[in-house]
Amino acid sequence: MSENTVRWVMRADGIFNILAGLLLQLNLTGILTALGWPPPTPETRVYALVLGSALIGLSLTIWVASRRPSRAREALIISIITHLLAGLTILYEIFIAGITLPSPWLLPAAVGVQVLFVLGQFYYLLTARPANAYS
């Protein structure tokens, strides 16, 4: 995968996550409900706000790293680990804990999109040569 291709994968990842983070951070109940994502209750609102903040931070990190992916290998590794942990948590909650989903396709679809981003970033890490830090 070329550096230009992974740059666009990283930017798409950043846009996807910043939109999700802003929806949670701003508590846009109407949009969340229309998407089939249950709006947070007053008891769980703090968790949605923290998750929104984390998603915004992750997306900004990935966006900045997308400028020079060959020099941002650590940011790519952190992004991959973060996506894997979030995806595994979502899948655990759906299939093992058995949470009820207002929309049966929304969370699995979000995990699917994240898997595509991770695969693109991971493939780039495997095939690209690291940039020389001293040049």
N, C-alpha and C positions, 0 to 999 in steps of 0.2 A: 504494500500500500504506500502510495506516495505521501510526502509531507503535506501537500496541498489537500489531498483527500481526507487525511486524518484531521486536518485543520477544520474542514467543514463538518466532519463528524463531531468534533469537540464543540464547535459553535452550535450545532443543532442540539447537542446534549445540554449546553448551557442555556439555550432558549427554553427548552422543554422544562428544565428544572427551575428556572427563574419564574416561569409562568405558574407552575405548581406552588412554588414558595410564596409568590405574591397572593395567590388565591387563599392560601392558608393564613398568611400574615395579616392580610387585610380583612379576613373573615367575610368574604363576599358570599353570603349565604345563598342568594338567588342563583348565582352562577354555580356554586357547589351543588345545590339541589338539582339544577338542570342537568349537570353532568352525572348525576346519580351518586355523588359523593356526599355522605351525610355530614351536615354542618356540625361542628363541635358543640357539645352541650356546655353550659357554664362550668361544670365540674372538669371537663376535659379540654377547655379552651386553651389553657396554658401549654398543653402538649402540642396542639396544633400550631400555636405561635412559635414554639421552640423549633418544631419541625420546619415550619416556613422559613425561619431564620437560617437554619442549617442548609436548607436547599438553596436559598439565595447565596449564602457564602460559598457553597460548593460550585454553583453555576458561575459565579464571578471568578473563582479560582480557575476553573476550566476555561473560561473565556480568555482570561489573561494568558494562560499557558498555551492557548491555541495560536498565539502570535508566532511562537517559536517552539513547536512540539519537540524538535530534536534536542532542545536544551531544557525541556520541562518533563523529563522522564519521571522524576519523583512525583510531580503533580499527577501524571497519568496513572502511576501505580496507586496513589492515594485515591484517585477517582474510581479506579477499578475496584479496590477494596471496599470503598463506601457503597458503590452500586451493588456489589455482591451481598454485603451485609443487609442492605435495605431490601433487596429482592428476596433473600432467604427469610427475612422477618415477615414480609408480606405473605409469602407462600406458606410459612408456618401458621400464621394467623388464619389463613383461608382454609387450608387442608387439614391441619392437625387440631388447632384450637377451635375451628369451626365457627368463626364469626359469621354473622349474617351480613350479606352484601345487598345494599339497595339496588345495585346494578351488577349482575354477575359477570359482566365483561370488563368493567372499568379497571379494577386493580390488576387482574391478570394481563390485560392489554398494556397497562403501564409497565408491568414487569417485563413484558415482551419487548417493548420499545427500549427499555434500559438494557436488556440483554444485547440488543443490536449495537447500542453505543459501546458497551463493554467489549464485545467481540471486535469491533473496529479498532478500538484503542489498544486492545491486547495484541491483535495481529500486527499493528504498527510497532509496538514495543518489541515483538519477536523478530521482525524483519528489518527494522531500521537500525542503522549504526548510530551509536551515541555520538553527539557532537563533541568535538574537542573543547574542553572547558577553558583552555588557555589560548585559543585563537580568536 
